[in-house]
């Protein structure tokens, strides 16, 4: 079995061969010769086709009432009972909220408080403080802040809005 580099080298050798141009020219000459032969033969003879209308005996006109009568349309099958009912989409349980870490300050006592903008509200808190319905501050420094909920931990960069999913109350 040949490998891909072997096949590539064979194709490369074929295109660099001296025989490829004369063979392509010969193929084009043969196609041109075939075209000239077909054009010199002229148009084919067209035969007139005569259509024969269908006879009235072929149509079941005497049974038209049975086919399209009132009993056909009011039969036991009603088309709307076949389809399942369409259910409304479920109500959303989460929404995306923008969190922006805006820095912190340290008091003289050594207490550090972080500033977080959640949507349009400003939240000030320290480690363990609730920022939104289920996110709490896990830690912060000059450039980053870590917020955590029951399922995940997210890193917020300084003055960079971050979209997080918050459950609706």
N, C-alpha and C positions, 0 to 999 in steps of 0.2 A: 504494500500500500504506500502510495506516495504522500509525502507530507506537504504542508502548505508552502514552505520555502522551495521545495522541488518543483511544484506546480508554477509558482511565481517565476522561477528561473527559466522554466520551459516556455512560458508565455513571453517573457522578456527576450529570450533567444529568437522566438518566432517573429516578433516585431522588429528585431534588429537584423533579420535575415534579408538577403538580396532578392529572394524569390517572392516576397509578399506583395511588392508593388506590381510586378508583371502579372501575378495571379489575380489580383484585384482588378487590374485593367482588362484582362481576358474575360473575367466574369461580367464586367460592365458591357463589353462588346457583345457577349452572347445575349444579355438582356436587351440591348438595343436592337440586335438582329431579330429577336423574337417579337419585339414591339412593331418593327417595320413589317414583318410578315403578317401579323394580326391586322394592322391597318390596311394593308394592300388587299386583303380578302374582301373588304367591303362590309356593309351592314347585312345581317342575316335576314332572310325572308320572313316577314311577319304574316301570320295567317289570321284572318278575321275570326273572332270567336263570337258565336251566336248564343245568347243566353236564352234559356227556355224557362218561362215563368212556371211556378209551382201550380199544380191543379188545385181546384177547390176541394177535391175529394181528399187531399192530403191533410187538410186542416180539420180538426175536430170541432167544427162550429156548433154542432148540435149538443156538445158537452160543455160549452162555455159557461153556462149557468152553474153547473156543478163545480167547475174549477174556481170561479170567482164569485160565487154566491155568498149570501150572508152567513151560511153555516161555516164557510171556510175561515172567515175573519173572527168569528166569535167562538172558536173552538176552545178546548180545554187548556191549551198552552197560551199563556200571556207572557210577552217578551220581558216585561219588567220584573217578573218574579224569578227569572233565571239568574240575574246579576246579583252579587252580594251587596249589601248596603255599604255605602261609602261612609267611613268613620272620619270624624274631624281629626286633624293632627293633634298630637298631645301637646299640652301646654309646656312651655319651656321651664326647666327647673334651674337653669343657670344663666347668668348674664356676664358679659365681659365688662370689666371696670379697669380704668387706667390708674396705676399706682406710680407715683414719682417720689423718690427719695430726695429731700431737699437739704440734707445736712443735719448737724446736731450741735448742741452747745453743752458745756460742762460748767456746773455751778461751783462755787467756792468750796462746798462740802464734798465735791467729787461726784455728784449725781449727774449722769449723762442723760439728756433727753433728745430724742430724734424727731425731726419734722418730716411728715409724710403727707403728700397730697393724694387723697383717694377721691377720684372723680373730681368734684368741685369743692370738697371739704378738706380743711386742714386738720390733721391729727397730730398731736404731740404725745409721745410716750417713751417709756424706757423698755428694757428687755422684759418680755412677757406680757406687754400691754397689747390689748386687742386693737387691731387696725381697722378691720371690717368684720363682717358677720362671723367668719371662721378663720381669718388670718391673724397671727400674733407675731410680734417682733421677736426674732430669735437672736439677733445680734447686729451691730453696726460699727462702722469705723469711718474714716474720712471719705472714702470713695464708694463704699458699697454698704448695702443693708440686706440682711437675710430675713425673709418672712416665711412662716411655715403654717401649714394647716394639717389636718389629719392624714392627708394622702401624699403631699409633696412639699418640697422646700424650694423657694425661688430666691434668686439673687437680683436685687435692684441696684442698678448703677446710679451714681450721683447725677441728678437733673436729667435723667433719661426716662421718659414714660414707658411703662411696661404694662401690657394688657394681661390680666389674670381673670380666670373664671370664678365668680362668686355665686354661691347658691342664693336663690330668691327666698325671702322669708315667707 
